[in-house]
Amino acid sequence: MDQKELNSWGGFLGSNFLSADDVKGEDHEFVCVSTELDAENHRPILLLESAGIKAKFSLNVTNANFVKSAGIGSPNDAIGKKITFKKVMVNNPQTHKEVEGLRIKSIN
């Protein structure tokens, strides 16, 4: 890591992953602008943008199956698609508590 990167907290606080707080309603659209692979978890990640928000969204099995069933042939085929989300309660495997999560509602 470049030493000058350690001269501030920028990039170390918060997360660049999409959270339930980022989604302002079920009609809030995000556009997939790129994809990447999470090599550690071997999951596709969608890079999303909406009204000044830039965030990553890792496709878990449930969301990946939804995208595939919507006719999207591969993760890269999601680029340019508009995506909406719904908020759901999910179990956090680390804390074993229910937390607010996101499921893809639509992609087109």
C-alpha positions in Angstrom: 0.0 0.0 0.0 1.3 3.4 -0.9 2.3 5.3 2.3 0.4 8.5 1.3 -2.8 6.5 1.2 -2.4 6.3 5.0 -2.5 10.1 5.5 -6.2 10.2 5.9 -9.2 7.9 6.8 -10.7 8.3 3.3 -11.4 4.9 1.9 -11.2 3.1 5.3 -14.5 4.1 6.9 -17.9 3.0 5.8 -18.6 0.6 2.9 -18.9 1.0 -0.8 -21.5 -1.8 -0.9 -25.2 -1.0 -1.5 -27.1 -1.0 1.8 -30.8 -0.9 2.6 -30.4 2.7 3.7 -29.3 3.6 0.1 -32.6 2.4 -1.4 -35.2 5.1 -1.0 -38.2 2.9 -2.1 -39.1 0.0 -4.3 -39.2 2.3 -7.4 -35.7 3.7 -6.8 -33.8 2.6 -9.9 -30.1 1.8 -10.1 -28.2 1.2 -13.4 -25.6 -1.5 -13.6 -22.5 0.2 -15.1 -20.0 -2.6 -14.7 -19.3 -6.0 -13.2 -16.4 -7.6 -11.3 -15.7 -10.9 -9.6 -15.3 -11.2 -5.8 -12.4 -13.6 -6.0 -12.6 -14.4 -2.3 -16.2 -15.5 -2.3 -16.4 -16.3 -6.0 -19.5 -14.2 -6.5 -20.3 -11.7 -9.2 -20.5 -8.0 -8.1 -22.6 -5.5 -9.9 -21.3 -1.9 -9.9 -24.4 0.3 -9.6 -25.2 4.1 -10.0 -28.2 6.1 -9.1 -28.6 9.9 -8.5 -25.0 10.4 -7.2 -24.9 7.0 -5.4 -22.1 4.6 -6.6 -22.1 1.3 -4.9 -21.3 -2.4 -5.3 -23.9 -5.2 -5.0 -22.7 -8.7 -4.5 -25.0 -11.2 -6.0 -25.8 -13.9 -3.5 -27.4 -17.2 -4.7 -31.0 -15.9 -4.3 -30.3 -12.6 -6.3 -28.2 -14.4 -8.9 -31.0 -16.9 -9.5 -33.5 -14.0 -9.9 -31.3 -12.2 -12.4 -30.8 -15.5 -14.4 -34.5 -16.2 -14.4 -35.2 -12.7 -15.6 -33.4 -13.7 -18.9 -30.0 -12.1 -18.2 -27.6 -14.6 -19.8 -24.5 -13.7 -17.7 -23.4 -11.2 -15.1 -21.9 -9.0 -17.9 -25.2 -8.9 -19.6 -26.6 -7.0 -16.6 -24.5 -3.9 -17.7 -26.9 -1.2 -18.8 -29.9 -2.8 -17.0 -32.1 -0.9 -14.6 -32.5 -2.6 -11.2 -35.0 -2.0 -8.4 -34.8 -3.6 -4.9 -37.1 -4.5 -2.1 -36.0 -4.5 1.5 -36.3 -7.8 3.4 -35.3 -9.1 6.8 -32.4 -11.6 6.5 -30.4 -13.6 9.0 -26.8 -12.4 9.5 -24.7 -15.5 9.6 -22.0 -13.9 11.8 -24.2 -12.4 14.4 -27.2 -14.8 14.1 -29.5 -11.7 14.2 -32.1 -10.5 11.7 -30.9 -7.5 9.7 -32.4 -5.5 6.9 -31.2 -6.7 3.5 -31.9 -6.3 -0.2 -33.5 -8.5 -2.8 -33.7 -7.6 -6.4 -37.3 -6.7 -7.3 -36.9 -6.1 -11.0 -34.2 -5.9 -13.7 -34.8 -4.6 -17.2 
